[in-house]
Amino acid sequence: MKYLIFHNDADDSYMNTSENFRGCYAATETIDIYFKAAAVGNSGDSTGYDKITCAVTNGEEDRAVEQFAAQLAAAGPSHRVKVIADDVNSIFACQDILSVTSITLNAVGNIKPVIPATFSTADTGGVDNRIIATNANSGAVFTVNAGTDAASTIYLPDAPVTGWNAKFLCNHPSDAHTITITENGEATAFQGVSLQAGDTVEHTGTASAVIAASDFKLGDFFEVSWDGTIWNITGMFDTAASLAVGS
């Protein structure tokens, strides 16, 4: 039996055993690695599965699966504890596994990770008036305390993996400052449709998405996903003209 370890760049860590390995699936630039869930339910049984999604070299998804299988099969005392991917220290056991995209625990009922987020230096990203999302946060719900003391930003991942997605839900209304959404602070192309004060608004632009001052209300939300070419954005807002995409 081997102990397999994964660390993402948010310092979240996961360990399970080779005996609990349940399979691996390769898609475009990712592999999903499945384990019998570490946590147990009320019955004392582990009925779900844990899923570790890793970014891999484009075009080498099949090689990454083979390399991971080789780590499972490797013999000897030095392989009893194996760090498969450590984003923090850039340690990778497989040549074509590049990073840990997401860690999903006990995925019965499609449970999503929830990330409390504010625009203070003490929270997500550690930069004043900024929330920074990483590839490791794919699939998460950011519950956003939108209280600010200046114009603020939400940074989507730089070099996002295809399929990256997240939901940003307001749990405290914004103050009189704008919130700008971009990919790592760079000019960013968006497309999509949102519902604002009961009316649909189409979004197409190449600069950024901006929530107007005081217009991110309690319960408002937007969702973004990267399809490999462009960011898709949808959402629902209580106030008209609250979200706009600039060219």
C-alpha positions in Angstrom: 0.0 0.0 0.0 1.2 3.5 -0.9 0.3 6.9 0.5 -0.3 9.4 -2.3 -0.1 13.1 -1.5 -1.3 16.3 -3.4 -0.7 19.9 -2.4 -2.3 22.8 -4.4 -1.0 26.4 -4.6 -3.6 27.5 -1.9 -1.8 25.2 0.6 -4.7 22.7 0.6 -3.4 19.2 1.0 -4.9 15.8 0.3 -3.6 12.2 1.0 -5.2 8.8 0.3 -3.9 5.3 -0.3 -3.3 3.3 -3.4 -5.8 0.8 -2.1 -8.5 3.5 -2.3 -7.6 4.4 -5.9 -10.7 4.0 -8.1 -9.5 5.1 -11.6 -8.3 8.0 -13.7 -9.9 10.0 -16.5 -8.1 12.1 -19.1 -9.6 15.2 -20.8 -8.2 18.2 -22.6 -5.2 19.3 -20.5 -6.5 17.6 -17.3 -6.7 14.3 -15.6 -9.2 13.4 -12.9 -7.9 11.0 -10.3 -10.5 9.2 -8.2 -10.3 7.7 -4.7 -12.7 6.1 -2.3 -13.8 9.0 -0.1 -11.7 9.5 3.0 -14.6 10.9 5.0 -17.5 8.6 6.1 -21.2 9.3 6.4 -23.6 8.7 9.3 -23.8 5.0 8.4 -20.0 4.7 8.9 -19.6 3.9 5.2 -17.6 5.9 2.7 -20.2 6.0 -0.2 -18.8 8.8 -2.3 -15.5 9.4 -4.0 -12.8 12.1 -3.8 -11.6 13.6 -7.0 -8.2 15.3 -7.6 -8.1 17.2 -10.9 -4.6 17.9 -12.2 -3.5 20.2 -15.1 -1.3 18.3 -17.5 0.8 19.0 -20.6 -1.4 19.7 -23.7 -1.4 16.7 -26.0 0.3 14.5 -23.3 -2.8 13.6 -21.3 -2.4 9.9 -22.1 1.3 10.0 -21.1 0.2 11.6 -17.8 -2.2 8.7 -17.0 0.6 6.2 -17.8 3.1 8.1 -15.6 0.6 8.2 -12.7 0.0 4.4 -13.1 3.8 3.9 -13.0 3.9 5.7 -9.6 1.1 3.4 -8.3 3.0 0.3 -9.5 6.5 1.4 -8.3 8.0 -0.9 -5.7 10.4 -0.3 -2.8 10.4 1.6 0.5 11.1 4.9 -1.1 7.7 4.7 -2.8 5.6 4.0 0.3 4.9 7.7 0.7 4.8 9.6 -2.7 4.2 13.2 -3.3 2.4 13.2 -6.7 2.0 17.0 -7.1 3.2 19.8 -4.8 2.3 23.2 -6.3 3.9 25.1 -3.5 7.4 23.6 -3.8 7.1 22.7 -7.6 7.6 19.0 -6.9 6.0 16.6 -9.3 6.4 12.8 -9.6 5.1 12.7 -13.2 6.7 14.7 -16.0 3.4 15.8 -17.5 1.5 16.6 -14.4 1.8 20.4 -14.0 -0.4 21.4 -11.1 -3.3 20.5 -8.9 -6.4 22.2 -10.3 -9.0 21.2 -7.7 -9.6 18.9 -4.8 -13.2 17.7 -4.5 -14.1 15.7 -1.3 -16.9 13.1 -1.0 -18.4 14.0 -4.4 -21.9 12.6 -3.8 -24.5 15.2 -4.6 -21.9 17.3 -6.4 -20.7 19.1 -3.3 -18.9 22.4 -4.1 -16.1 23.9 -2.1 -17.1 27.3 -0.5 -14.4 30.1 -0.2 -15.2 33.1 2.1 -13.7 36.1 0.3 -13.3 39.8 1.2 -11.4 42.6 -0.4 -9.0 43.0 2.6 -5.3 42.1 2.7 -6.1 39.4 5.2 -8.2 37.3 2.8 -8.0 35.7 -0.7 -4.8 36.7 -2.4 -3.4 38.9 0.4 -3.6 42.1 -1.7 -5.7 45.1 -0.6 -9.0 45.6 -2.4 -8.5 42.4 -4.5 -9.8 38.9 -4.6 -7.4 36.5 -6.4 -8.7 33.2 -7.8 -6.3 30.5 -8.8 -6.6 27.3 -11.0 -6.9 25.4 -7.7 -10.2 27.1 -7.0 -12.1 25.8 -10.0 -15.7 24.7 -9.2 -15.8 26.8 -6.0 -18.4 29.2 -4.7 -16.8 32.5 -3.5 -19.1 34.0 -0.9 -18.1 37.7 -1.2 -18.2 40.3 1.5 -18.2 43.2 -0.9 -17.5 46.0 1.6 -14.7 48.1 0.2 -12.8 51.3 0.9 -11.7 51.9 -2.7 -12.2 50.6 -6.2 -11.6 46.9 -6.1 -10.8 44.0 -8.4 -11.4 40.2 -8.8 -8.5 38.5 -10.6 -9.5 35.3 -12.5 -6.6 32.8 -13.0 -3.7 33.7 -15.2 -3.3 30.9 -17.8 -6.6 29.3 -16.8 -7.2 25.6 -17.4 -9.9 24.8 -19.9 -13.2 24.3 -18.0 -12.2 26.5 -15.1 -15.4 27.8 -13.5 -16.5 29.5 -10.3 -19.5 31.4 -8.8 -19.2 34.7 -6.9 -22.1 35.2 -4.5 -22.6 38.5 -2.6 -23.2 37.9 1.1 -22.6 41.6 2.1 -23.6 44.5 -0.3 -20.9 46.5 -2.0 -20.0 50.1 -1.0 -19.7 53.1 -3.3 -16.8 51.6 -5.3 -16.6 49.7 -8.5 -15.6 46.0 -8.7 -13.6 45.1 -11.9 -13.3 41.5 -13.0 -10.3 40.6 -15.2 -7.9 37.7 -15.9 -4.9 38.6 -13.7 -5.4 42.4 -14.2 -5.0 42.2 -18.0 -7.4 43.1 -20.8 -9.9 40.3 -20.8 -12.6 39.2 -23.3 -16.0 38.2 -22.0 -19.2 37.0 -23.5 -22.5 36.0 -22.0 -25.9 37.1 -20.7 -27.1 38.3 -17.3 -30.4 39.1 -15.7 -30.5 42.7 -14.3 -33.6 44.0 -12.5 -35.6 41.5 -14.5 -34.2 42.3 -17.9 -31.6 40.3 -19.9 -28.4 42.1 -20.8 -26.0 40.7 -23.4 -22.3 41.0 -22.7 -19.5 41.2 -25.3 -16.2 43.0 -24.8 -12.5 42.7 -24.6 -11.4 44.9 -21.7 -13.1 43.8 -18.4 -16.4 43.2 -16.6 -17.3 45.9 -14.1 -19.9 45.9 -11.4 -21.0 49.5 -10.8 -20.5 51.2 -7.4 -23.0 50.1 -4.7 -24.6 47.6 -7.2 -23.4 44.2 -5.9 -26.4 43.6 -3.6 -27.0 40.8 -1.1 -27.9 37.6 -3.0 -26.6 38.9 -6.4 -24.2 36.6 -8.1 -22.2 36.0 -11.3 -20.6 32.9 -12.7 -17.6 32.7 -15.0 -16.1 29.8 -17.0 -13.2 29.5 -19.4 -13.8 27.5 -22.6 -10.2 27.6 -23.8 -10.8 30.8 -25.9 -12.9 33.3 -24.0 -14.5 33.9 -20.6 -18.2 33.2 -20.4 -20.1 35.2 -17.8 -23.6 34.9 -16.5 -25.4 36.2 -13.4 -28.4 37.8 -11.7 -28.5 41.3 -10.2 -31.2 43.2 -8.4 -30.2 46.5 -9.9 -30.4 47.6 -13.6 -27.1 48.4 -15.3 -25.2 46.8 -12.5 -22.8 44.7 -14.6 -21.2 45.9 -17.9 -18.5 44.5 -20.1 -16.2 47.1 -21.8 -14.5 46.9 -25.2 
